Amino acid sequence: MRSLSARVLEGLSEAVVVTGTASPGGTRQIVHAVNPAGERLLPGLVAGRPVEHAGHDEFTAAVVGGAASFEAVVHGRSLAARAQVLDDPRTGDVLTCWYLRDVTEERLGSRSLHRAQARAQFLAEAGRALHGVLHLDRTLRTAVTLAAGVLAPTVLVLLSDGSDTVRWVRAQDGTRAVSGKLPRTELRAAPRLAEALSDDVPVDPWVTLELTDLPVWGGATPDGPITVVPVPGTIVRGVLVLVDDASDAPDGADDDRWPLAQEYAVRVGTALSAAALYREQAHLGEVLQGSLEPPPLPQGVDGLVLGSAYRPARESLRVGGDFYEVLPVTTAGQTPFLLGDVCGKGIEAAVLSGRVRQSLHALRLVERDPAVLLALLNEALLDAADLDAAGAPSVPRFATMVLGDALPAPDGSVRLRLATGGHPPPYVLRADGTVEEVPVSGTLVGALRDADFGGTEVVLGPGDTCLLYSDGVTEARGGPRGRDFFGEERLESALAGCAGAPAPVICERVLQLLTEWLAGQDHDDVALLALQAPAGPARGGEVSAPRLGLVRDAGSAGGGGRTEAA
């Protein structure tokens, strides 16, 4: 009859193996008992036989070495065991009872959890690094740098943004990213890659052969396995290329890499699309902003010297509601010019000023008289306001303006025809320092149907200057108390101090004094336009020197303003 202990062991669901020496004082370890559960986990163990005969080296080493526990993989299963020493005081026998468990599922679950946590951490860090970059090339470099060493030793991204070139960036673990561009014509020899970069289709597996022939590897063609993951995007499309080393290529153990690479590619595509969209919007904004900025003054106008200065209220926008323009000389020898101010500030006012200028360009095709032009512009603005306000609240679209044309005469003088609508009257600075206000006035442009626009003519002798300015000059608040207007008197005094100075210097000097008056306070848009009859030669044929102290450069004088000479 079997012993009671043997029957107890057989009834246990837990695997139990009892080991010990064959005799007291011996050294060779034998199996004293093993239950059926233990035989299943460690096949080959037989009671009464040496432990090593079963061929389980890890278990044998733990038994012989007197370890308190051991863990090993046996026949594809993860086993964990703990030892309990049993001694019999009566006989002096010392046995070790090993309790074994199959922990395969636990270890798989633990490793899966660890991989999932690492995957989530990588994607979270990638999202933070890619978010808000909004620069296409920097986003590409960030994308490959993050993935190199995590998804594969070498990572390459190719991106199509609709242009004639394909951008590429490559990075290896621990090295700096390398970038370049491929003419799209080079993809004629790689039709599968061209299709992946242009259409929302699955990537053809044979595209890897085409990739190795591209000049993007720095002379070292990859010899390891290549994995290609599509990079989806709303504006741009690309591929994420993972290159493994031939010596340690993936053997299928890392089953999470493909879904991780797909999720990462989605994040990269989102970031690249956002950067591409920002680039398009920034380019559009620059083009529109450039069209709204005051155009450059024409160069080399015979018999006329031009100068200007501009400082918008919101200097970061570079545009505002004040505007000026000098058009090319007409066939009749006249140089048309204008300076105005529309209601409002910022980009909305700049758009309206652009519409006013474009309307004047069109009206000049049928009319050249300044006062008549203002009357036609008045009707055009009122008609446009009526159309825009149909079914919507009325938006004010009025403006103030001075416009005219300049005709140089053979004697060196310049005849100006001027008309104004609701705008401060221009000043004339004579060569001798006398400052005169031009007696001309008129109603707002675009406010009333029965508006009245005044017109006049002014003759500039050699060295005389006519200054057109916006109310942002005289209504600038500053000074010692910080709330006093710059006013007409200070402007006249500033002009008187500029006698003999060239037109550009006069504008720069006025802007300089105005900036000092403001002392950093908020202000309205400021625009200045000077038209000058060239000064005649002085003694000995020399040109008269300006009676003006040293003027700082445009950057320091204008505080962000813009000055121009022609």
C-alpha positions as CSV (number, residue, x, y, z in Angstrom):
1,M,0.0,0.0,0.0
2,R,1.2,3.5,-1.0
3,S,2.2,5.8,1.8
4,L,-0.1,8.4,3.1
5,S,2.4,11.2,2.0
6,A,2.4,9.8,-1.6
7,R,-1.3,9.9,-1.7
8,V,-1.4,13.4,-0.4
9,L,1.0,14.6,-3.1
10,E,-1.0,12.9,-5.8
11,G,-4.1,14.8,-4.7
12,L,-2.4,18.3,-4.9
13,S,-3.1,20.4,-8.0
14,E,0.1,22.3,-7.4
15,A,3.2,20.8,-8.7
16,V,5.5,19.4,-6.0
17,V,8.9,17.9,-6.2
18,V,10.9,16.7,-3.1
19,T,14.6,16.5,-3.5
20,G,17.4,15.6,-1.2
21,T,20.6,13.5,-0.8
22,A,20.3,9.7,-1.3
23,S,21.6,9.2,2.3
24,P,22.5,11.4,5.3
25,G,25.8,13.1,4.6
26,G,25.6,12.4,0.9
27,T,26.1,15.0,-1.9
28,R,24.2,13.6,-4.9
29,Q,20.7,15.0,-5.1
30,I,17.9,12.6,-6.0
31,V,14.2,13.0,-6.5
32,H,12.5,11.6,-3.4
33,A,9.0,12.3,-4.6
34,V,7.1,14.0,-7.4
35,N,3.4,14.4,-7.9
36,P,1.7,14.1,-11.3
37,A,1.4,17.9,-11.6
38,G,5.2,18.1,-11.2
39,E,5.8,15.4,-13.8
40,R,3.8,17.4,-16.3
41,L,5.8,20.6,-15.7
42,L,9.2,18.8,-15.4
43,P,8.9,15.7,-17.6
44,G,11.5,13.0,-16.9
45,L,11.7,13.4,-13.1
46,V,11.4,9.9,-11.5
47,A,11.4,9.3,-7.7
48,G,14.6,7.6,-6.6
49,R,16.6,8.8,-9.6
50,P,19.2,11.6,-9.7
51,V,17.8,15.0,-10.4
52,E,20.1,15.6,-13.4
53,H,18.8,12.6,-15.2
54,A,15.7,14.5,-16.2
55,G,17.8,17.0,-18.3
56,H,16.4,20.2,-16.8
57,D,19.6,22.1,-16.2
58,E,18.1,25.1,-14.6
59,F,16.2,23.0,-12.0
60,T,19.3,20.9,-11.4
61,A,21.4,24.0,-10.8
62,A,18.9,25.4,-8.3
63,V,18.7,22.1,-6.4
64,V,22.5,21.5,-6.3
65,G,23.1,25.2,-5.4
66,G,20.6,25.3,-2.7
67,A,18.7,28.2,-4.3
68,A,15.6,29.5,-2.6
69,S,13.8,29.8,-6.0
70,F,14.2,29.6,-9.7
71,E,12.5,30.5,-12.9
72,A,13.1,29.0,-16.3
73,V,11.5,28.2,-19.6
74,V,10.8,24.5,-20.1
75,H,9.4,23.2,-23.3
76,G,8.1,26.7,-24.2
77,R,6.5,27.3,-20.8
78,S,7.6,29.7,-18.1
79,L,8.0,27.9,-14.7
80,A,8.6,29.5,-11.3
81,A,9.5,27.6,-8.2
82,R,10.1,28.2,-4.5
83,A,12.0,25.9,-2.1
84,Q,10.9,24.9,1.4
85,V,13.5,23.1,3.5
86,L,12.2,20.1,5.5
87,D,14.3,18.5,8.2
88,D,13.5,15.5,10.4
89,P,15.2,15.8,13.8
90,R,14.7,12.1,14.5
91,T,16.4,10.8,11.4
92,G,18.6,13.8,10.5
93,D,17.3,13.8,7.0
94,V,17.2,17.2,5.2
95,L,14.8,17.4,2.2
96,T,13.8,20.3,0.0
97,C,10.2,20.6,-1.2
98,W,9.8,22.5,-4.5
99,Y,6.5,24.1,-5.3
100,L,6.3,24.8,-9.0
101,R,3.9,27.0,-10.9
102,D,3.2,27.6,-14.6
103,V,3.5,31.4,-14.9
104,T,3.5,31.5,-18.7
105,E,0.3,33.5,-19.0
106,E,1.3,35.8,-16.2
107,R,4.6,36.6,-17.8
108,L,3.0,37.1,-21.2
109,G,0.5,39.4,-19.7
110,S,3.2,41.3,-17.9
111,R,5.3,41.7,-21.0
112,S,2.2,42.8,-23.0
113,L,1.4,45.3,-20.4
114,H,4.9,46.6,-20.4
115,R,5.0,46.9,-24.2
116,A,1.6,48.6,-24.2
117,Q,2.9,51.1,-21.6
118,A,6.1,51.7,-23.6
119,R,4.0,52.1,-26.7
120,A,1.6,54.6,-25.1
121,Q,4.5,56.5,-23.7
122,F,6.3,56.7,-27.0
123,L,3.2,57.9,-28.8
124,A,2.4,60.4,-26.1
125,E,6.0,61.8,-26.3
126,A,5.8,61.9,-30.0
127,G,2.5,63.7,-30.0
128,R,3.9,66.4,-27.6
129,A,7.1,66.8,-29.7
130,L,5.2,67.0,-33.0
131,H,2.4,69.2,-31.8
132,G,2.6,72.9,-32.6
133,V,5.8,72.7,-34.6
134,L,4.0,74.2,-37.7
135,H,7.2,74.1,-39.8
136,L,7.3,71.5,-42.5
137,D,11.1,70.7,-42.5
138,R,11.4,70.8,-38.7
139,T,8.4,68.5,-38.4
140,L,10.0,66.0,-40.8
141,R,13.3,66.1,-38.9
142,T,11.5,65.6,-35.6
143,A,9.5,62.7,-37.0
144,V,12.6,60.7,-38.1
145,T,14.6,61.6,-35.0
146,L,11.9,60.3,-32.7
147,A,11.5,57.0,-34.6
148,A,15.1,56.2,-35.1
149,G,16.2,53.6,-32.6
150,V,12.6,52.9,-31.5
151,L,10.9,51.7,-34.6
152,A,14.1,50.8,-36.4
153,P,17.8,51.7,-36.4
154,T,17.3,53.8,-39.6
155,V,14.2,55.7,-40.4
156,L,13.4,57.6,-43.7
157,V,10.4,59.7,-44.5
158,L,9.5,60.8,-48.0
159,L,6.9,63.5,-48.4
160,S,4.9,64.8,-51.3
161,D,3.4,68.3,-50.9
162,G,2.1,68.8,-54.4
163,S,5.2,70.6,-55.7
164,D,7.7,69.4,-58.3
165,T,9.9,67.9,-55.6
166,V,9.7,65.2,-53.0
167,R,11.2,66.0,-49.6
168,W,13.1,63.4,-47.7
169,V,14.7,63.2,-44.3
170,R,16.7,60.3,-42.9
171,A,18.0,59.6,-39.4
172,Q,19.9,56.9,-37.7
173,D,19.8,56.2,-34.0
174,G,22.1,58.6,-32.3
175,T,23.0,60.7,-35.4
176,R,21.7,63.9,-36.8
177,A,19.0,63.9,-39.4
178,V,20.0,64.4,-43.0
179,S,17.5,65.9,-45.5
180,G,17.2,66.7,-49.2
181,K,14.8,67.0,-52.1
182,L,14.2,64.8,-55.1
183,P,12.9,66.1,-58.4
184,R,9.6,64.3,-59.0
185,T,11.0,63.3,-62.4
186,E,13.3,60.8,-60.6
187,L,10.2,58.9,-59.5
188,R,9.5,57.8,-63.0
189,A,11.7,54.8,-62.3
190,A,9.8,54.1,-59.1
191,P,6.1,54.0,-60.1
192,R,5.0,52.1,-57.0
193,L,6.5,54.8,-54.8
194,A,5.1,57.6,-56.9
195,E,1.6,55.9,-56.5
196,A,2.1,55.6,-52.7
197,L,3.0,59.3,-52.5
198,S,0.0,60.5,-54.6
199,D,-2.9,58.2,-54.0
200,D,-4.7,56.7,-51.0
201,V,-3.9,53.1,-51.9
202,P,-2.1,50.3,-50.0
203,V,1.6,50.3,-50.4
204,D,2.9,47.7,-52.9
205,P,5.3,45.4,-51.1
206,W,7.7,45.6,-54.1
207,V,8.2,49.3,-53.4
208,T,11.1,48.3,-51.2
209,L,13.1,47.4,-54.3
210,E,12.5,50.9,-55.7
211,L,13.5,52.6,-52.4
212,T,17.0,51.0,-52.4
213,D,17.8,52.7,-55.8
214,L,16.9,56.2,-54.6
215,P,19.8,58.7,-53.9
216,V,18.7,59.2,-50.3
217,W,21.0,56.8,-48.4
218,G,24.2,58.7,-48.4
219,G,26.0,56.2,-50.5
220,A,25.2,53.3,-48.2
221,T,22.4,51.3,-49.7
222,P,20.5,49.4,-47.0
223,D,21.0,45.6,-46.9
224,G,18.6,44.9,-44.1
225,P,14.8,44.3,-44.3
226,I,12.7,47.4,-45.2
227,T,9.2,48.1,-43.9
228,V,7.1,50.8,-45.6
229,V,4.3,52.4,-43.7
230,P,2.0,54.9,-45.4
231,V,1.8,58.4,-43.8
232,P,-1.7,59.7,-44.4
233,G,-2.5,63.4,-44.6
234,T,-5.2,65.8,-45.8
235,I,-2.8,68.1,-47.6
236,V,0.4,66.1,-47.9
237,R,1.1,62.4,-48.3
238,G,4.2,60.4,-47.5
239,V,5.8,57.1,-46.5
240,L,7.6,56.1,-43.3
241,V,10.4,53.7,-44.2
242,L,11.9,51.5,-41.4
243,V,15.3,49.9,-42.2
244,D,16.6,47.2,-39.9
245,D,20.2,46.0,-39.7
246,A,20.9,42.8,-41.5
247,S,22.6,41.3,-38.5
248,D,19.6,41.7,-36.1
249,A,16.6,41.9,-38.3
250,P,13.2,41.4,-36.6
251,D,12.2,37.7,-36.4
252,G,8.6,38.2,-35.7
253,A,8.9,38.4,-31.9
254,D,8.1,42.0,-31.8
255,D,4.5,41.8,-33.0
256,D,3.7,45.3,-31.8
257,R,6.0,47.2,-34.1
258,W,3.7,47.2,-37.1
259,P,0.6,48.6,-35.3
260,L,2.9,51.0,-33.4
261,A,4.4,52.2,-36.7
262,Q,0.9,52.7,-38.2
263,E,-0.2,54.7,-35.2
264,Y,2.9,56.8,-35.3
265,A,2.6,57.4,-39.0
266,V,-0.9,58.8,-38.4
267,R,0.4,61.2,-35.9
268,V,3.2,62.2,-38.2
269,G,0.7,62.7,-41.1
270,T,-1.5,64.9,-38.9
271,A,1.5,67.0,-37.8
272,L,2.8,67.3,-41.4
273,S,-0.6,68.3,-42.7
274,A,-1.0,71.0,-40.0
275,A,2.5,72.3,-40.9
276,A,1.7,72.3,-44.6
277,L,-1.6,74.1,-44.0
278,Y,0.1,76.7,-41.8
279,R,2.7,77.2,-44.6
280,E,0.0,77.7,-47.2
281,Q,-1.9,80.1,-44.9
282,A,1.3,82.0,-44.0
283,H,2.2,82.3,-47.7
284,L,-1.3,83.5,-48.5
285,G,-1.2,86.0,-45.6
286,E,2.2,87.3,-46.8
287,V,0.9,87.7,-50.4
288,L,-2.2,89.5,-49.2
289,Q,-0.3,91.6,-46.7
290,G,2.2,92.6,-49.4
291,S,-0.7,93.7,-51.6
292,L,-2.1,95.8,-48.8
293,E,1.2,97.5,-47.8
294,P,2.0,100.9,-49.4
295,P,3.7,100.2,-52.7
296,P,7.3,101.4,-53.2
297,L,7.8,104.8,-54.6
298,P,8.7,105.1,-58.3
299,Q,12.4,105.6,-58.8
300,G,14.1,108.3,-60.9
301,V,11.2,110.7,-61.5
302,D,12.7,113.6,-63.5
303,G,12.1,116.9,-61.8
304,L,10.6,115.5,-58.6
305,V,12.0,114.2,-55.3
306,L,9.8,111.8,-53.3
307,G,9.9,110.6,-49.7
308,S,7.6,108.7,-47.4
309,A,7.2,107.2,-44.0
310,Y,4.7,104.7,-42.6
311,R,4.0,103.3,-39.2
312,P,0.8,101.3,-38.6
313,A,-1.0,101.2,-35.3
314,R,-0.5,97.4,-35.0
315,E,3.1,97.2,-36.1
316,S,3.1,93.4,-36.1
317,L,0.6,93.5,-39.0
318,R,2.7,95.9,-41.0
319,V,-0.5,97.3,-42.5
320,G,-3.3,99.6,-41.4
321,G,-6.0,102.0,-42.4
322,D,-3.6,104.7,-43.6
323,F,-2.3,104.4,-47.2
324,Y,-0.3,106.3,-49.8
325,E,0.8,105.7,-53.3
326,V,2.7,107.4,-56.1
327,L,1.9,106.1,-59.6
328,P,4.2,106.1,-62.6
329,V,4.5,109.1,-64.7
330,T,1.7,109.4,-67.3
331,T,2.2,110.2,-71.0
332,A,1.3,113.8,-70.2
333,G,4.3,114.0,-67.8
334,Q,2.2,114.1,-64.6
335,T,2.9,112.0,-61.5
336,P,-0.3,111.0,-59.7
337,F,-0.2,110.6,-56.0
338,L,-2.6,110.1,-53.0
339,L,-2.6,109.7,-49.3
340,G,-5.6,108.7,-47.3
341,D,-7.1,107.2,-44.2
342,V,-10.0,104.8,-44.0
343,C,-12.2,104.2,-40.9
344,G,-11.0,101.5,-38.5
345,K,-7.6,99.9,-37.8
346,G,-5.8,96.7,-38.4
347,I,-6.3,94.2,-41.2
348,E,-10.0,95.2,-41.8
349,A,-9.0,98.8,-42.4
350,A,-6.1,97.7,-44.6
351,V,-8.5,95.6,-46.8
352,L,-10.7,98.7,-47.2
353,S,-7.7,100.9,-48.1
354,G,-6.8,98.3,-50.7
355,R,-10.2,98.5,-52.2
356,V,-10.1,102.3,-52.3
357,R,-6.7,102.2,-54.1
358,Q,-8.0,99.6,-56.6
359,S,-11.1,101.7,-57.2
360,L,-9.0,104.8,-57.9
361,H,-6.8,102.9,-60.3
362,A,-9.9,101.9,-62.3
363,L,-11.4,105.4,-62.2
364,R,-8.2,106.9,-63.4
365,L,-8.8,105.2,-66.7
366,V,-11.7,107.5,-67.4
367,E,-10.9,110.6,-65.3
368,R,-7.7,112.5,-64.4
369,D,-9.0,115.6,-62.6
370,P,-8.4,115.1,-58.8
371,A,-11.7,116.7,-57.6
372,V,-13.8,114.8,-60.2
373,L,-11.9,111.6,-59.2
374,L,-12.9,112.1,-55.6
375,A,-16.6,112.5,-56.6
376,L,-16.5,109.3,-58.6
377,L,-14.8,107.4,-55.8
378,N,-17.4,108.7,-53.4
379,E,-20.2,107.2,-55.5
380,A,-18.3,104.0,-55.9
381,L,-17.8,103.5,-52.1
382,L,-21.5,104.3,-51.4
383,D,-22.7,101.9,-54.1
384,A,-20.4,99.2,-52.7
385,A,-21.6,99.8,-49.2
386,D,-25.2,99.5,-50.4
387,L,-24.5,96.1,-52.0
388,D,-22.5,94.7,-49.1
389,A,-25.2,95.8,-46.6
390,A,-28.1,94.1,-48.4
391,G,-29.6,91.8,-45.7
392,A,-26.8,92.7,-43.2
393,P,-26.1,95.5,-40.8
394,S,-24.5,98.5,-42.6
395,V,-20.7,98.8,-42.2
396,P,-19.1,102.2,-42.4
397,R,-16.8,102.5,-45.4
398,F,-15.9,106.2,-45.5
399,A,-12.4,107.6,-45.9
400,T,-10.4,110.8,-45.9
401,M,-8.0,111.6,-48.6
402,V,-5.8,114.0,-50.5
403,L,-5.0,113.1,-54.1
404,G,-3.5,115.0,-57.0
405,D,-0.8,115.0,-59.6
406,A,2.6,116.7,-60.0
407,L,3.9,118.2,-63.2
408,P,7.5,119.3,-63.2
409,A,8.3,122.5,-65.3
410,P,11.4,123.3,-67.3
411,D,12.3,126.1,-64.8
412,G,12.7,123.5,-62.0
413,S,9.3,124.2,-60.4
414,V,6.6,121.7,-59.9
415,R,2.9,122.4,-60.3
416,L,0.6,120.4,-58.0
417,R,-3.1,119.8,-58.5
418,L,-4.7,118.8,-55.2
419,A,-8.2,117.7,-54.1
420,T,-9.2,116.7,-50.6
421,G,-12.1,115.0,-48.9
422,G,-12.3,115.3,-45.1
423,H,-8.5,115.1,-44.8
424,P,-6.1,117.4,-43.0
425,P,-4.8,120.0,-45.5
426,P,-1.2,119.5,-46.7
427,Y,1.7,121.8,-45.7
428,V,4.2,123.5,-48.0
429,L,7.7,124.0,-46.7
430,R,9.4,126.7,-48.7
431,A,13.1,126.6,-49.3
432,D,13.6,129.6,-47.0
433,G,11.9,127.7,-44.1
434,T,8.5,129.2,-44.3
435,V,5.7,126.8,-43.7
436,E,2.3,127.3,-45.4
437,E,-1.0,125.4,-45.0
438,V,-2.6,124.6,-48.3
439,P,-6.2,126.2,-48.2
440,V,-8.2,123.2,-49.4
441,S,-11.0,121.3,-47.7
442,G,-13.8,118.8,-48.5
443,T,-16.3,116.3,-47.0
444,L,-15.6,112.7,-46.1
445,V,-15.3,110.3,-49.1
446,G,-18.0,107.6,-49.0
447,A,-20.2,109.2,-46.4
448,L,-22.7,111.4,-48.3
449,R,-24.2,111.4,-51.8
450,D,-24.1,115.2,-52.1
451,A,-20.5,115.5,-50.9
452,D,-18.4,118.5,-51.8
453,F,-14.7,118.1,-52.6
454,G,-12.4,121.1,-52.8
455,G,-9.5,121.4,-55.2
456,T,-6.6,123.8,-55.7
457,E,-3.2,124.2,-57.3
458,V,0.1,124.8,-55.7
459,V,3.4,125.7,-57.3
460,L,6.6,124.4,-55.7
461,G,9.7,126.4,-56.4
462,P,13.1,124.8,-56.4
463,G,13.7,123.3,-52.9
464,D,10.1,123.6,-51.9
465,T,8.3,120.6,-50.4
466,C,4.7,119.6,-50.1
467,L,3.9,117.3,-47.2
468,L,0.8,115.1,-47.1
469,Y,0.1,113.4,-43.7
470,S,-2.6,111.5,-41.9
471,D,-4.3,112.6,-38.7
472,G,-2.3,110.0,-36.9
473,V,0.5,112.6,-36.8
474,T,-1.3,115.5,-35.3
475,E,-3.6,113.4,-33.1
476,A,-0.7,111.4,-31.5
477,R,-1.0,111.6,-27.7
478,G,2.2,111.9,-25.7
479,G,4.5,114.5,-24.4
480,P,5.5,115.1,-20.7
481,R,1.9,114.4,-19.5
482,G,1.4,111.5,-21.9
483,R,-2.0,112.7,-23.2
484,D,-1.3,115.9,-25.1
485,F,-1.8,116.0,-28.9
486,F,1.3,116.4,-31.1
487,G,-0.8,119.0,-33.0
488,E,-0.4,121.2,-36.0
489,E,1.9,123.7,-34.3
490,R,4.5,121.1,-33.5
491,L,4.2,119.7,-37.0
492,E,4.8,123.1,-38.5
493,S,7.7,123.7,-36.2
494,A,9.2,120.3,-37.1
495,L,8.8,121.2,-40.8
496,A,10.4,124.6,-40.4
497,G,13.5,122.8,-38.8
498,C,13.8,120.7,-42.0
499,A,14.3,123.6,-44.4
500,G,16.7,122.5,-47.1
501,A,16.5,118.8,-46.3
502,P,15.6,116.2,-49.0
503,A,12.1,114.9,-49.0
504,P,13.0,111.5,-47.6
505,V,14.9,113.1,-44.7
506,I,11.9,115.4,-43.9
507,C,9.6,112.4,-43.6
508,E,12.1,110.5,-41.5
509,R,12.6,113.5,-39.2
510,V,8.9,114.0,-38.6
511,L,8.5,110.3,-37.8
512,Q,11.5,110.5,-35.4
513,L,10.0,113.4,-33.5
514,L,6.6,111.8,-33.4
515,T,8.1,108.6,-32.0
516,E,9.9,110.6,-29.3
517,W,6.6,112.3,-28.5
518,L,4.7,109.0,-28.2
519,A,7.3,107.5,-25.9
520,G,6.1,104.0,-26.5
521,Q,2.4,104.7,-26.1
522,D,-0.4,103.3,-28.4
523,H,-1.0,105.4,-31.5
524,D,-3.1,105.6,-34.6
525,D,-1.8,104.7,-38.1
526,V,0.8,107.2,-39.4
527,A,1.5,108.0,-43.0
528,L,3.6,110.7,-44.5
529,L,4.3,111.6,-48.2
530,A,6.6,114.4,-49.4
531,L,6.8,115.8,-52.9
532,Q,9.7,118.1,-53.5
533,A,11.0,120.3,-56.4
534,P,14.7,119.6,-56.6
535,A,16.8,122.4,-55.1
536,G,18.9,124.5,-57.6
537,P,22.7,124.5,-57.4
538,A,24.2,126.7,-54.8
539,R,27.5,128.6,-55.1
540,G,30.0,126.9,-57.2
541,G,27.4,124.5,-58.6
542,E,27.2,122.6,-55.3
543,V,23.9,121.2,-54.0
544,S,22.6,123.0,-50.9
545,A,23.2,121.0,-47.7
546,P,20.2,120.3,-45.5
547,R,19.9,122.6,-42.4
548,L,19.2,119.7,-40.1
549,G,21.0,117.8,-37.4
550,L,22.0,114.2,-37.6
551,V,19.0,111.9,-38.1
552,R,19.0,108.4,-36.8
553,D,18.4,105.5,-39.2
554,A,14.8,104.4,-40.0
555,G,14.8,101.6,-37.5
556,S,15.6,103.7,-34.5
557,A,13.8,106.8,-35.6
558,G,10.6,105.1,-36.7
559,G,10.3,102.6,-33.9
560,G,9.3,100.0,-36.4
561,G,8.0,102.5,-38.9
562,R,9.0,102.5,-42.6
563,T,10.7,105.3,-44.5
564,E,11.4,105.4,-48.2
565,A,13.2,107.6,-50.7
566,A,12.9,108.0,-54.4
